[in-house]
Amino acid sequence: MTTALRIAQGRFGRLALLDMDTPLAPHAHSQCHVIFKASGADSAFYVSEERLPVTDRTAILVNAWEPHYFFSEPDFPRTVYLAMYIEPSWMALLHSPLHVASHPRFFPRPCVEISPRIRRMVDDLIGELLSLVPMSQDRLESDLFNLMVAVSEDFSAWRRKDELILPDGRHMQDARIHKAIAYIHNNLGKPLDVAQIASSVHLSRAQFFLRFKRCTGMTPNVFVNMLRAETACKRLAQSDGHGSVGQLADELGFSDQGHFTRFIRGHIGVTPSEYRRVVQVYGPA
């Protein structure tokens, strides 16, 4: 079973040290997602169905909204990962040119070979996260930002903005899809299915599915699951132990607590109770 060693959450997004040996369902995030091996065996992640190696010398770079998943293969020993979910708005706040970090082509390549300098920065951050004395917010944000700048300098397209404005079909203007996304946000606490969402914007199920994937790069179900998982992480970090997991499950449209627990474990890696127990909040989450 996957174990969370540390989780840090704040305006920067989320960091998680995960000892993983169980699969994750196909999912996506609104943040930039960067994965490093912390310790253990070499392994692999899948980004857009491509199997990519995770070693001491590689990093997995997942763009915002890009589907990915983890499959625990039978011959893989356990591996500890540093998973970083970084808010593009936070990066832009500290360095305005990085506002393009939310672009679906910000990272042109999903797997890269990292420099010894980046490896040292990753190891230093992991050491601080595992320290018995919690890092200060300023220290954590400074170290994290320096690491993300180094990754962006070496592997992103942020200096080549002309390439990022080339159309790829995503984020195209489609009033019905914008309306559907608003409907999803407003009804996140209710049971939702593709046919119901399509009906709300007067499209057939097939037409809605095609338009939604063309505009966002993901299926409607992956989008709904992304919103529910991210909302759950924020609520679990903000709850400070108040409110039951069952109440949160009900508020997010799950039929029972067991279904919610399986959903969170399949998308985040750990159960809601473990997430709440381990998470360390740095300022407003």
ZADO-1210 file (C-alpha; in nm, 4 decimals, padded with zeros to 6 digits):
<atoms>
<atom x="00.0000" y="00.0000" z="00.0000" code="MET" pos="1"/>
<atom x="00.1217" y="00.3502" z="-00.0823" code="THR" pos="2"/>
<atom x="00.2316" y="00.5555" z="00.2200" code="THR" pos="3"/>
<atom x="00.2586" y="00.9341" z="00.2452" code="ALA" pos="4"/>
<atom x="00.5830" y="01.0282" z="00.4218" code="LEU" pos="5"/>
<atom x="00.5291" y="01.4042" z="00.3979" code="ARG" pos="6"/>
<atom x="00.2756" y="01.6352" z="00.2313" code="ILE" pos="7"/>
<atom x="00.3212" y="02.0136" z="00.2206" code="ALA" pos="8"/>
<atom x="00.0453" y="02.2365" z="00.0892" code="GLN" pos="9"/>
<atom x="00.0192" y="02.6110" z="00.0406" code="GLY" pos="10"/>
<atom x="-00.0242" y="02.8832" z="-00.2176" code="ARG" pos="11"/>
<atom x="00.2564" y="02.7180" z="-00.4175" code="PHE" pos="12"/>
<atom x="00.0409" y="02.4100" z="-00.4620" code="GLY" pos="13"/>
<atom x="00.1391" y="02.0768" z="-00.3105" code="ARG" pos="14"/>
<atom x="00.4464" y="01.8612" z="-00.2471" code="LEU" pos="15"/>
<atom x="00.4183" y="01.4938" z="-00.1584" code="ALA" pos="16"/>
<atom x="00.6806" y="01.2369" z="-00.0626" code="LEU" pos="17"/>
<atom x="00.5114" y="00.9085" z="-00.1467" code="LEU" pos="18"/>
<atom x="00.6353" y="00.5550" z="-00.0899" code="ASP" pos="19"/>
<atom x="00.4375" y="00.4027" z="-00.3771" code="MET" pos="20"/>
<atom x="00.3599" y="00.0497" z="-00.4830" code="ASP" pos="21"/>
<atom x="-00.0079" y="00.0752" z="-00.5830" code="THR" pos="22"/>
<atom x="-00.1442" y="00.2080" z="-00.9135" code="PRO" pos="23"/>
<atom x="-00.3009" y="00.5472" z="-00.9780" code="LEU" pos="24"/>
<atom x="-00.5959" y="00.5880" z="-01.2117" code="ALA" pos="25"/>
<atom x="-00.5577" y="00.8021" z="-01.5257" code="PRO" pos="26"/>
<atom x="-00.5976" y="01.1597" z="-01.4056" code="HIS" pos="27"/>
<atom x="-00.4869" y="01.5187" z="-01.4631" code="ALA" pos="28"/>
<atom x="-00.4095" y="01.8338" z="-01.2628" code="HIS" pos="29"/>
<atom x="-00.4540" y="02.2053" z="-01.3168" code="SER" pos="30"/>
<atom x="-00.0969" y="02.2535" z="-01.1905" code="GLN" pos="31"/>
<atom x="00.2452" y="02.1828" z="-01.3395" code="CYS" pos="32"/>
<atom x="00.3330" y="01.8348" z="-01.2188" code="HIS" pos="33"/>
<atom x="00.6984" y="01.7350" z="-01.1743" code="VAL" pos="34"/>
<atom x="00.8027" y="01.3926" z="-01.0462" code="ILE" pos="35"/>
<atom x="01.1464" y="01.2955" z="-00.9161" code="PHE" pos="36"/>
<atom x="01.2715" y="00.9693" z="-00.7719" code="LYS" pos="37"/>
<atom x="01.3655" y="01.0229" z="-00.4058" code="ALA" pos="38"/>
<atom x="01.4919" y="00.6728" z="-00.3210" code="SER" pos="39"/>
<atom x="01.4374" y="00.3055" z="-00.3932" code="GLY" pos="40"/>
<atom x="01.4186" y="00.1256" z="-00.7240" code="ALA" pos="41"/>
<atom x="01.3969" y="00.2743" z="-01.0712" code="ASP" pos="42"/>
<atom x="01.0411" y="00.2660" z="-01.2037" code="SER" pos="43"/>
<atom x="00.8133" y="00.4298" z="-01.4595" code="ALA" pos="44"/>
<atom x="00.5195" y="00.6675" z="-01.5038" code="PHE" pos="45"/>
<atom x="00.2853" y="00.6938" z="-01.7979" code="TYR" pos="46"/>
<atom x="00.2154" y="01.0342" z="-01.9561" code="VAL" pos="47"/>
<atom x="-00.0396" y="01.0370" z="-02.2376" code="SER" pos="48"/>
<atom x="00.0020" y="00.6574" z="-02.2616" code="GLU" pos="49"/>
<atom x="00.3819" y="00.6784" z="-02.3041" code="GLU" pos="50"/>
<atom x="00.5850" y="00.4733" z="-02.0551" code="ARG" pos="51"/>
<atom x="00.8656" y="00.6900" z="-01.9136" code="LEU" pos="52"/>
<atom x="01.1552" y="00.5930" z="-01.6831" code="PRO" pos="53"/>
<atom x="01.1942" y="00.7384" z="-01.3348" code="VAL" pos="54"/>
<atom x="01.5570" y="00.7164" z="-01.2195" code="THR" pos="55"/>
<atom x="01.8057" y="00.9209" z="-01.0180" code="ASP" pos="56"/>
<atom x="01.8957" y="01.1045" z="-01.3394" code="ARG" pos="57"/>
<atom x="01.5504" y="01.1674" z="-01.4882" code="THR" pos="58"/>
<atom x="01.2434" y="01.3733" z="-01.4121" code="ALA" pos="59"/>
<atom x="00.8871" y="01.3385" z="-01.5367" code="ILE" pos="60"/>
<atom x="00.7315" y="01.6669" z="-01.6535" code="LEU" pos="61"/>
<atom x="00.3533" y="01.6759" z="-01.6867" code="VAL" pos="62"/>
<atom x="00.1825" y="01.9827" z="-01.8268" code="ASN" pos="63"/>
<atom x="-00.1307" y="02.1266" z="-01.6716" code="ALA" pos="64"/>
<atom x="-00.4387" y="01.9285" z="-01.7812" code="TRP" pos="65"/>
<atom x="-00.2267" y="01.6462" z="-01.9300" code="GLU" pos="66"/>
<atom x="-00.3542" y="01.2941" z="-01.8502" code="PRO" pos="67"/>
<atom x="-00.1095" y="01.0568" z="-01.6796" code="HIS" pos="68"/>
<atom x="-00.1073" y="00.7580" z="-01.4462" code="TYR" pos="69"/>
<atom x="00.1071" y="00.5157" z="-01.2497" code="PHE" pos="70"/>
<atom x="00.0949" y="00.1401" z="-01.2900" code="PHE" pos="71"/>
<atom x="00.2729" y="-00.0729" z="-01.0337" code="SER" pos="72"/>
<atom x="00.4265" y="-00.3534" z="-01.2327" code="GLU" pos="73"/>
<atom x="00.4719" y="-00.6879" z="-01.0544" code="PRO" pos="74"/>
<atom x="00.8531" y="-00.6901" z="-01.0783" code="ASP" pos="75"/>
<atom x="00.8943" y="-00.3332" z="-00.9479" code="PHE" pos="76"/>
<atom x="01.0200" y="-00.2989" z="-00.5872" code="PRO" pos="77"/>
<atom x="00.8972" y="-00.0011" z="-00.3870" code="ARG" pos="78"/>
<atom x="01.0018" y="00.3504" z="-00.4830" code="THR" pos="79"/>
<atom x="00.9765" y="00.6820" z="-00.2981" code="VAL" pos="80"/>
<atom x="00.8794" y="00.9762" z="-00.5199" code="TYR" pos="81"/>
<atom x="00.8849" y="01.3497" z="-00.4734" code="LEU" pos="82"/>
<atom x="00.5690" y="01.4623" z="-00.6525" code="ALA" pos="83"/>
<atom x="00.5353" y="01.8379" z="-00.7046" code="MET" pos="84"/>
<atom x="00.2058" y="02.0013" z="-00.8056" code="TYR" pos="85"/>
<atom x="00.2976" y="02.3659" z="-00.8658" code="ILE" pos="86"/>
<atom x="00.0435" y="02.6432" z="-00.9203" code="GLU" pos="87"/>
<atom x="00.1292" y="02.8446" z="-01.2345" code="PRO" pos="88"/>
<atom x="-00.0222" y="03.1545" z="-01.0721" code="SER" pos="89"/>
<atom x="00.2295" y="03.1272" z="-00.7863" code="TRP" pos="90"/>
<atom x="00.5196" y="03.0948" z="-01.0289" code="MET" pos="91"/>
<atom x="00.3960" y="03.3986" z="-01.2235" code="ALA" pos="92"/>
<atom x="00.3588" y="03.5980" z="-00.9023" code="LEU" pos="93"/>
<atom x="00.7295" y="03.5520" z="-00.8269" code="LEU" pos="94"/>
<atom x="00.8506" y="03.5788" z="-01.1863" code="HIS" pos="95"/>
<atom x="00.5980" y="03.7204" z="-01.4325" code="SER" pos="96"/>
<atom x="00.7363" y="03.5536" z="-01.7518" code="PRO" pos="97"/>
<atom x="00.6378" y="03.2186" z="-01.6002" code="LEU" pos="98"/>
<atom x="00.2680" y="03.2973" z="-01.6446" code="HIS" pos="99"/>
<atom x="00.2909" y="03.0604" z="-01.9430" code="VAL" pos="100"/>
<atom x="00.3414" y="02.7673" z="-01.7031" code="ALA" pos="101"/>
<atom x="-00.0274" y="02.6810" z="-01.7396" code="SER" pos="102"/>
<atom x="00.0106" y="02.6290" z="-02.1152" code="HIS" pos="103"/>
<atom x="-00.0456" y="02.2703" z="-02.2401" code="PRO" pos="104"/>
<atom x="00.2932" y="02.2794" z="-02.4179" code="ARG" pos="105"/>
<atom x="00.4957" y="02.4462" z="-02.1415" code="PHE" pos="106"/>
<atom x="00.7062" y="02.1297" z="-02.1101" code="PHE" pos="107"/>
<atom x="00.7798" y="02.0077" z="-02.4658" code="PRO" pos="108"/>
<atom x="00.9198" y="01.6734" z="-02.3437" code="ARG" pos="109"/>
<atom x="00.7637" y="01.4592" z="-02.0691" code="PRO" pos="110"/>
<atom x="01.0874" y="01.2887" z="-01.9603" code="CYS" pos="111"/>
<atom x="01.4246" y="01.4643" z="-01.9269" code="VAL" pos="112"/>
<atom x="01.7723" y="01.3933" z="-01.7957" code="GLU" pos="113"/>
<atom x="01.8430" y="01.6317" z="-01.5094" code="ILE" pos="114"/>
<atom x="02.1731" y="01.8012" z="-01.4303" code="SER" pos="115"/>
<atom x="02.3776" y="01.7282" z="-01.1148" code="PRO" pos="116"/>
<atom x="02.2776" y="02.0778" z="-00.9936" code="ARG" pos="117"/>
<atom x="01.9055" y="02.0005" z="-01.0145" code="ILE" pos="118"/>
<atom x="01.9655" y="01.6610" z="-00.8502" code="ARG" pos="119"/>
<atom x="02.1352" y="01.8362" z="-00.5555" code="ARG" pos="120"/>
<atom x="01.8467" y="02.0834" z="-00.5264" code="MET" pos="121"/>
<atom x="01.5964" y="01.7960" z="-00.5236" code="VAL" pos="122"/>
<atom x="01.7934" y="01.6049" z="-00.2591" code="ASP" pos="123"/>
<atom x="01.8248" y="01.9170" z="-00.0420" code="ASP" pos="124"/>
<atom x="01.4491" y="01.9771" z="-00.0634" code="LEU" pos="125"/>
<atom x="01.3737" y="01.6140" z="00.0246" code="ILE" pos="126"/>
<atom x="01.6103" y="01.6352" z="00.3228" code="GLY" pos="127"/>
<atom x="01.4379" y="01.9480" z="00.4504" code="GLU" pos="128"/>
<atom x="01.0937" y="01.7922" z="00.4090" code="LEU" pos="129"/>
<atom x="01.2024" y="01.4886" z="00.6123" code="LEU" pos="130"/>
<atom x="01.3605" y="01.6965" z="00.8886" code="SER" pos="131"/>
<atom x="01.2056" y="01.6715" z="01.2346" code="LEU" pos="132"/>
<atom x="01.1981" y="02.0518" z="01.2397" code="VAL" pos="133"/>
<atom x="00.9427" y="02.1787" z="00.9838" code="PRO" pos="134"/>
<atom x="01.0735" y="02.4216" z="00.7224" code="MET" pos="135"/>
<atom x="00.9630" y="02.7822" z="00.7443" code="SER" pos="136"/>
<atom x="00.7258" y="02.9005" z="00.4750" code="GLN" pos="137"/>
<atom x="00.9842" y="03.1443" z="00.3368" code="ASP" pos="138"/>
<atom x="01.2534" y="02.8744" z="00.3171" code="ARG" pos="139"/>
<atom x="01.0224" y="02.6221" z="00.1541" code="LEU" pos="140"/>
<atom x="00.8912" y="02.8671" z="-00.1054" code="GLU" pos="141"/>
<atom x="01.2412" y="02.9965" z="-00.1820" code="SER" pos="142"/>
<atom x="01.3887" y="02.6489" z="-00.2321" code="ASP" pos="143"/>
<atom x="01.0886" y="02.5336" z="-00.4331" code="LEU" pos="144"/>
<atom x="01.0879" y="02.8394" z="-00.6568" code="PHE" pos="145"/>
<atom x="01.4622" y="02.8099" z="-00.7258" code="ASN" pos="146"/>
<atom x="01.4124" y="02.4461" z="-00.8206" code="LEU" pos="147"/>
<atom x="01.1202" y="02.5249" z="-01.0526" code="MET" pos="148"/>
<atom x="01.3173" y="02.8071" z="-01.2175" code="VAL" pos="149"/>
<atom x="01.6065" y="02.5663" z="-01.2795" code="ALA" pos="150"/>
<atom x="01.3686" y="02.3077" z="-01.4295" code="VAL" pos="151"/>
<atom x="01.1952" y="02.5739" z="-01.6401" code="SER" pos="152"/>
<atom x="01.5240" y="02.7185" z="-01.7640" code="GLU" pos="153"/>
<atom x="01.6492" y="02.3782" z="-01.8778" code="ASP" pos="154"/>
<atom x="01.3340" y="02.2087" z="-02.0024" code="PHE" pos="155"/>
<atom x="01.0403" y="02.4441" z="-02.0632" code="SER" pos="156"/>
<atom x="00.9387" y="02.6610" z="-02.3574" code="ALA" pos="157"/>
<atom x="00.8904" y="02.9769" z="-02.1517" code="TRP" pos="158"/>
<atom x="01.1576" y="03.1667" z="-02.3466" code="ARG" pos="159"/>
<atom x="00.9995" y="03.0591" z="-02.6772" code="ARG" pos="160"/>
<atom x="00.6588" y="03.2180" z="-02.6372" code="LYS" pos="161"/>
<atom x="00.6083" y="03.2281" z="-03.0133" code="ASP" pos="162"/>
<atom x="00.5873" y="02.8482" z="-03.0082" code="GLU" pos="163"/>
<atom x="00.3289" y="02.8520" z="-02.7312" code="LEU" pos="164"/>
<atom x="00.0851" y="03.0684" z="-02.9245" code="ILE" pos="165"/>
<atom x="00.0667" y="02.8199" z="-03.2117" code="LEU" pos="166"/>
<atom x="-00.2754" y="02.6533" z="-03.2042" code="PRO" pos="167"/>
<atom x="-00.3062" y="02.2913" z="-03.0960" code="ASP" pos="168"/>
<atom x="-00.6838" y="02.2776" z="-03.0649" code="GLY" pos="169"/>
<atom x="-00.6938" y="02.3139" z="-02.6904" code="ARG" pos="170"/>
<atom x="-00.8454" y="02.6093" z="-02.5103" code="HIS" pos="171"/>
<atom x="-01.0245" y="02.7077" z="-02.8284" code="MET" pos="172"/>
<atom x="-01.3320" y="02.9230" z="-02.7843" code="GLN" pos="173"/>
<atom x="-01.6437" y="02.7105" z="-02.7591" code="ASP" pos="174"/>
<atom x="-01.9271" y="02.8765" z="-02.5726" code="ALA" pos="175"/>
<atom x="-02.1030" y="02.5490" z="-02.5002" code="ARG" pos="176"/>
<atom x="-01.7934" y="02.3929" z="-02.3452" code="ILE" pos="177"/>
<atom x="-01.7360" y="02.7036" z="-02.1327" code="HIS" pos="178"/>
<atom x="-02.0962" y="02.6769" z="-02.0194" code="LYS" pos="179"/>
<atom x="-02.0500" y="02.3057" z="-01.9459" code="ALA" pos="180"/>
<atom x="-01.7424" y="02.3758" z="-01.7331" code="ILE" pos="181"/>
<atom x="-01.9395" y="02.6347" z="-01.5362" code="ALA" pos="182"/>
<atom x="-02.2167" y="02.3772" z="-01.4900" code="TYR" pos="183"/>
<atom x="-01.9640" y="02.1246" z="-01.3562" code="ILE" pos="184"/>
<atom x="-01.8253" y="02.3761" z="-01.1067" code="HIS" pos="185"/>
<atom x="-02.1731" y="02.4687" z="-00.9865" code="ASN" pos="186"/>
<atom x="-02.2831" y="02.1065" z="-00.9463" code="ASN" pos="187"/>
<atom x="-01.9682" y="01.9404" z="-00.8187" code="LEU" pos="188"/>
<atom x="-02.1530" y="01.8182" z="-00.5096" code="GLY" pos="189"/>
<atom x="-02.4086" y="01.6266" z="-00.7135" code="LYS" pos="190"/>
<atom x="-02.3782" y="01.3027" z="-00.9106" code="PRO" pos="191"/>
<atom x="-02.2575" y="01.3962" z="-01.2599" code="LEU" pos="192"/>
<atom x="-02.2354" y="01.1960" z="-01.5810" code="ASP" pos="193"/>
<atom x="-02.1486" y="01.2890" z="-01.9384" code="VAL" pos="194"/>
<atom x="-02.5051" y="01.2601" z="-02.0677" code="ALA" pos="195"/>
<atom x="-02.6338" y="01.4921" z="-01.7953" code="GLN" pos="196"/>
<atom x="-02.3651" y="01.7568" z="-01.8604" code="ILE" pos="197"/>
<atom x="-02.4207" y="01.7326" z="-02.2376" code="ALA" pos="198"/>
<atom x="-02.7937" y="01.7833" z="-02.1898" code="SER" pos="199"/>
<atom x="-02.7289" y="02.0992" z="-01.9867" code="SER" pos="200"/>
<atom x="-02.5672" y="02.2616" z="-02.2940" code="VAL" pos="201"/>
<atom x="-02.8043" y="02.1093" z="-02.5514" code="HIS" pos="202"/>
<atom x="-02.5544" y="01.8744" z="-02.7160" code="LEU" pos="203"/>
<atom x="-02.5716" y="01.5045" z="-02.7848" code="SER" pos="204"/>
<atom x="-02.3472" y="01.2907" z="-02.5690" code="ARG" pos="205"/>
<atom x="-02.1190" y="01.2093" z="-02.8633" code="ALA" pos="206"/>
<atom x="-02.0888" y="01.5708" z="-02.9817" code="GLN" pos="207"/>
<atom x="-02.0252" y="01.6963" z="-02.6295" code="PHE" pos="208"/>
<atom x="-01.7551" y="01.4354" z="-02.5670" code="PHE" pos="209"/>
<atom x="-01.5703" y="01.5258" z="-02.8884" code="LEU" pos="210"/>
<atom x="-01.5934" y="01.9016" z="-02.8323" code="ARG" pos="211"/>
<atom x="-01.4859" y="01.8762" z="-02.4696" code="PHE" pos="212"/>
<atom x="-01.1803" y="01.6656" z="-02.5449" code="LYS" pos="213"/>
<atom x="-01.0855" y="01.8900" z="-02.8383" code="ARG" pos="214"/>
<atom x="-01.1017" y="02.1998" z="-02.6170" code="CYS" pos="215"/>
<atom x="-00.9433" y="02.0665" z="-02.2969" code="THR" pos="216"/>
<atom x="-00.7297" y="01.7713" z="-02.4044" code="GLY" pos="217"/>
<atom x="-00.9089" y="01.5391" z="-02.1614" code="MET" pos="218"/>
<atom x="-01.2409" y="01.3597" z="-02.1282" code="THR" pos="219"/>
<atom x="-01.5263" y="01.5122" z="-01.9244" code="PRO" pos="220"/>
<atom x="-01.4928" y="01.2385" z="-01.6620" code="ASN" pos="221"/>
<atom x="-01.1213" y="01.3066" z="-01.6112" code="VAL" pos="222"/>
<atom x="-01.2006" y="01.6783" z="-01.5768" code="PHE" pos="223"/>
<atom x="-01.4729" y="01.6177" z="-01.3165" code="VAL" pos="224"/>
<atom x="-01.2455" y="01.3823" z="-01.1245" code="ASN" pos="225"/>
<atom x="-00.9648" y="01.6387" z="-01.1335" code="MET" pos="226"/>
<atom x="-01.1868" y="01.9047" z="-00.9788" code="LEU" pos="227"/>
<atom x="-01.3141" y="01.6695" z="-00.7098" code="ARG" pos="228"/>
<atom x="-00.9649" y="01.5478" z="-00.6184" code="ALA" pos="229"/>
<atom x="-00.8190" y="01.8993" z="-00.5995" code="GLU" pos="230"/>
<atom x="-01.1168" y="02.0248" z="-00.3982" code="THR" pos="231"/>
<atom x="-01.0789" y="01.7311" z="-00.1599" code="ALA" pos="232"/>
<atom x="-00.7064" y="01.8054" z="-00.1078" code="CYS" pos="233"/>
<atom x="-00.7808" y="02.1687" z="-00.0244" code="LYS" pos="234"/>
<atom x="-01.0660" y="02.0797" z="00.2107" code="ARG" pos="235"/>
<atom x="-00.8666" y="01.8097" z="00.3885" code="LEU" pos="236"/>
<atom x="-00.5781" y="02.0534" z="00.4410" code="ALA" pos="237"/>
<atom x="-00.8044" y="02.3343" z="00.5618" code="GLN" pos="238"/>
<atom x="-01.0287" y="02.1267" z="00.7874" code="SER" pos="239"/>
<atom x="-00.7761" y="02.1013" z="01.0730" code="ASP" pos="240"/>
<atom x="-00.9403" y="01.7776" z="01.1794" code="GLY" pos="241"/>
<atom x="-01.2936" y="01.9184" z="01.1831" code="HIS" pos="242"/>
<atom x="-01.5685" y="01.7583" z="00.9803" code="GLY" pos="243"/>
<atom x="-01.5809" y="01.3916" z="00.8967" code="SER" pos="244"/>
<atom x="-01.4559" y="01.2277" z="00.5806" code="VAL" pos="245"/>
<atom x="-01.8135" y="01.1090" z="00.5270" code="GLY" pos="246"/>
<atom x="-01.9410" y="01.4672" z="00.5245" code="GLN" pos="247"/>
<atom x="-01.6789" y="01.5690" z="00.2695" code="LEU" pos="248"/>
<atom x="-01.7685" y="01.2684" z="00.0548" code="ALA" pos="249"/>
<atom x="-02.1328" y="01.3722" z="00.0578" code="ASP" pos="250"/>
<atom x="-02.0498" y="01.7341" z="-00.0262" code="GLU" pos="251"/>
<atom x="-01.8463" y="01.6211" z="-00.3296" code="LEU" pos="252"/>
<atom x="-02.1220" y="01.4028" z="-00.4701" code="GLY" pos="253"/>
<atom x="-02.0098" y="01.0551" z="-00.3629" code="PHE" pos="254"/>
<atom x="-02.2704" y="00.7969" z="-00.2718" code="SER" pos="255"/>
<atom x="-02.0791" y="00.6683" z="00.0314" code="ASP" pos="256"/>
<atom x="-01.7552" y="00.7191" z="00.2232" code="GLN" pos="257"/>
<atom x="-01.6010" y="00.3966" z="00.0948" code="GLY" pos="258"/>
<atom x="-01.6399" y="00.5083" z="-00.2678" code="HIS" pos="259"/>
<atom x="-01.4835" y="00.8447" z="-00.1834" code="PHE" pos="260"/>
<atom x="-01.1894" y="00.6802" z="-00.0051" code="THR" pos="261"/>
<atom x="-01.1200" y="00.4517" z="-00.3017" code="ARG" pos="262"/>
<atom x="-01.1451" y="00.7501" z="-00.5386" code="PHE" pos="263"/>
<atom x="-00.8932" y="00.9609" z="-00.3422" code="ILE" pos="264"/>
<atom x="-00.6521" y="00.6699" z="-00.3035" code="ARG" pos="265"/>
<atom x="-00.6733" y="00.6035" z="-00.6775" code="GLY" pos="266"/>
<atom x="-00.6042" y="00.9687" z="-00.7697" code="HIS" pos="267"/>
<atom x="-00.3779" y="01.0951" z="-00.4890" code="ILE" pos="268"/>
<atom x="-00.2229" y="00.7704" z="-00.3695" code="GLY" pos="269"/>
<atom x="-00.3370" y="00.7757" z="-00.0065" code="VAL" pos="270"/>
<atom x="-00.6670" y="00.7711" z="00.1817" code="THR" pos="271"/>
<atom x="-00.8380" y="01.0960" z="00.2925" code="PRO" pos="272"/>
<atom x="-00.7662" y="01.0170" z="00.6587" code="SER" pos="273"/>
<atom x="-00.3952" y="00.9647" z="00.5912" code="GLU" pos="274"/>
<atom x="-00.3799" y="01.2795" z="00.3820" code="TYR" pos="275"/>
<atom x="-00.5335" y="01.4825" z="00.6645" code="ARG" pos="276"/>
<atom x="-00.2985" y="01.3249" z="00.9193" code="ARG" pos="277"/>
<atom x="00.0213" y="01.3915" z="00.7234" code="VAL" pos="278"/>
<atom x="-00.0387" y="01.7259" z="00.5497" code="VAL" pos="279"/>
<atom x="00.1496" y="02.0313" z="00.6705" code="GLN" pos="280"/>
<atom x="-00.0138" y="02.3581" z="00.5648" code="VAL" pos="281"/>
<atom x="00.2052" y="02.6596" z="00.4832" code="TYR" pos="282"/>
<atom x="-00.0108" y="02.9705" z="00.4917" code="GLY" pos="283"/>
<atom x="-00.3394" y="02.9719" z="00.2969" code="PRO" pos="284"/>
<atom x="-00.3713" y="02.6408" z="00.1112" code="ALA" pos="285"/>
</atoms>
